[in-house]
Structure formats: C-alpha cells, structure tokens
Amino acid sequence: MEDIRVAALFCLGLISMFVTCVATDDQNRLLLVQAIFRHGDRSPQKTYPNDRYRSYWKQGWGQLTQEGKRQAYNLGKFFKNRYGDGQLLSSRYIQSEITIASSDYDRTLMSAYCVLSGLYPPNGTDQLWNADIDWQPIPVHTKPRDEDYEISYKSSCPKYSKLVKDYSGNNTMANFVATHQNLVNDIVRISGLPRDSWKDIEDILYCQYKHNLSLPEWESVLPFSRVASLRDVFVSFAIPTHENAKLRGGPLLKEIIANMQGKLNNSSQEKAYLFSGHDSTLVALMRVLDVFDNIHPLYSSCVMMELWKKDNSSFVRILYKNETENNKTHSLKIPGCIETCPFEDFVNILSSSIPKNILEECKDEQYMLGVSVDGPTIGVLVLIALFSLLIIIIAILSVYIYRARQSSRIYRALPAEDEDL
C-alpha cells in the first residue's frame, strides 16, 4: 500500500511539474525575433589626396575586411546562443524558420553570410555536404538599391531630399564649422581635400585608426578619441525630423510590424527575420522609433525586436547591442509605452510613422524639376516644353520625308517568308 501511495505521489508530482511548465510557457513565450544589424569592419569608402595608406586596402573601397568577417561571424554565434539550439530556433537550419535579407552591397551581403555561418554550422551528416568545410549555403535575399526602401539608404526619394535641403535646422552644421574653423582649416591643409569635402576625413581616419595604421600627422589634430566624437556629432544631424524618419525608417518598420501580425494570425511560419544593413539603416529605424541616442552605431551593432506572448496578449521588446566585441544589450523604450510594450499599443503609437505607400509619399515634382513652382516659372516651363515639342515634330517629319524619297529610288526584295513565329 505504501509503495502504491509513493508511486501515486510521484505521478502527481510529474503532472504538477508538467502543468507548471506549460503554464509558464503560455505566460511568457518568445514567438518571433527580427534582428537588424550593421555590417562588420570595412575599408574606407574613399581616400584623400595626401593619403599614405591608399594601397593598404587590397579589396578596394567600402569592402568587408577580414576583421569585419570575424565580427559578423561572432554576431551569428551571439544569435545562436540567444535564440538557437531550441530556445526559439532549431539547433539546425530549417528553411521555414528564418528569412534573411540584405542591402545590395558587397559588405552587407558578405556580413549576412558570415552571420549565418556562426548561427547555423552544419548539424548532422545530411547538412555536412563537404567534410573540409564547416559551412552550409543559406539563401540571402536582396533588391536593387534604387528599389530597396527597407534597408538601403540609396533608394530614390525626392521628397526626402527636399526635406533635407529645406530643413531649417541645417544651420547646425554651419554653426559647427564656424565654431571649429581652425579644425576645418587643419583638415584641409593636412589632407589636401577641397574645403567642401572636409567631412569625408572622419570615416577614412576612423578606418585607419581601427587598423592600427601610423598617423603621426593627424594625432595632434584628430586623435582617435576626437574622430569618434566627430562621428557622433555628424550622426546626430542625420534624419533630423519625424517626416524624414518616416520616409527612411518607416518602410522597414512597416515590414517589421507586418511580420509580427503575420506571426500572431498564424499566416507565417518564420521565427526569425534578419536584415543586414548599414549604420544608416539602424539610425533610420531608431529615429522612427524615437529611441536613438545620437551615438554612431559601431560595426555589427544590432537592434533586436522581439515579439512575446503572455497569457492571451502579446508584447514587443526592443533590445540594442551597440558593442562589437562583447554581447552586452540594453532595452529601448519607445515614448508613450513601457519596455514590454503591448503589441496593440506599439502599433497605435507608431501608426503615424508608417508610410501607406512609400513610392507615392516619396514623390516631389517640384524637387524633381529642381525649380520652384511659382506662376511665372510654370509659364516659362510650359513655353519651353511646347517649343521643344515643336522642334521634335519638325525633326521627325524631316527624317520621314527624307527616308521616303530615298526608298523610292532603291529596289528592295521582299522577304521570302513571314518572320513571325
């Protein structure tokens, strides 16, 4: 009898543990993560006239370096430790669980592949296709730059260009130059850059300092600490208004929310979306979320937007990893909500930051023409257009008459067969 009672208590204990685990799982369960990250270390995007190290960058300008590959690979291992091995993602690559997108740049595409190498090494003999390579091919999707409004900063948006040009706060850069005129003069003198290109130096020097190249001519004028602070100053001027942020960060935010909605209504199987982009991608997204701290995103920085299920409700948690060499993260809180922001509140708060149709909202006929549209200007444009059309018509008629006269003098044989299929 005692044995039966002990067995019964043991069974009840197991059942209780199972119910507790299920209840805990229902109360707080990660459904989806969307990670937006910057590429790894790269070469400068350009050089300057007095640059002693222009031949150092063997792969060319703006290319992922060996160090950058390692950084991206380590980011993939970070994802594996945080989300892989059954925590959210399976321990092995399953096509239906994850989608990866990249901007159409060598450095972002290569970073995406390196991240995937760290996240999904071959697991099992069916995934080990070559015993000499601890790697498996995983697809990365991309769009042409001028069509990519989600990740690339180069997509055509005349309205955005006009807003930047007309921004009343643009005098902040002019004020900076006026306050630091001696610095600008030194940069122009040492670099040989034209005065209107002096800002280019901060990215070039940053890359050179990160690769431990000797720069004695710069160390008194722009030591590494000052270059880093300049980067923060310049990035603080980027995407300054809500309307700017809507046009640049809004399309990606729209896709992120759509992916969350797809997960909640069970129309999507994905458990993760990865976006391989640029510092500008991260800045635009954090600007539109109104959480940017005006600190330049480092290589392999990453914003993770997690969708959680809690009881019968869902919430969004945003984490930011602005460290290259360690795995520290901190939470970001959108204004008007808590860190674990209920999904409906998250959508409602950000609804004004999402473009309904980015192609339409990017249009700006005035800026595309490059002129203002006051009354006299419109009249001049109409007259120019009509005169140009008249010239084109006369030219076409002249060519037609000339060819008709020529064809009447030359014998041409008819084709023996119809060329249509």
Secondary structure by P-SEA (a helix, b strand, c coil): caaaaaaaaaaaaaaaaaaaaaaaaaaccccbbbbbbbbccccccccccccccccccccccccccaaaaaaaaaaaaaaaaccccccccccccccccbbbbbcccaaaaaaaaaaaaaacccccccccccccccbbbbbbbbcccccccccccccccaaaaaaaaaccccaaaaaaaaaaaaaaaaaaaacccccccccaaaaaaaaaaaaccccccccccccaaaaaaaaaaaaaaccccaaaaaacaaaaaaaaaaaaaaaaaccccccbbbbbbcaaaaaaaaaaacccccccccccbbbbbbbbbcccccbbbbbbccccccbbbbbbbcccccccccaaaaaaaaccccccccccccccccccccccccaaaaaaaaaaaaaaaaaaaaaaaaaaaaaaaaaaabbbbcccccccc
